[in-house]
Amino acid sequence: MKYYVYIMACSDGSYYTGYTNNIRRRINQHNGVGLYFWQGGKYTSKRRPVFLQHLERFPSKKDALKREKEIKAMGTNKRHELVESTTKEQILSAI
């Protein structure tokens, strides 16, 4: 199974970092799309729409959680640099 660590840009300019094993479902949950209208998390539900800005794929949940923790520990500027350095091609190749 594949696991993903992702960074979403929120409508207020903030970032949300998380992990999942199904990135398409998780994006829809964060945006409250379709069957996921009431899901997605407290933080992003008030900052919709959110957009995928960074994505990394990992072979294990343990590795994904470790990377999520590293990203969350970064300062805002470092996280912004990571997002800015990510291309659409990198995101698509990780899916």
Buried (B, 14 or more C-beta within 10 A) or exposed (E): EBBBBBBBBBEEEBBBBBBBEEBEBBBBBBBBBEEBEEBBBEBBBEBBBBEBBBBBBBEEEEBBBEBBEEBEEBEEEEBBEBBEEBEEEEBEEBE
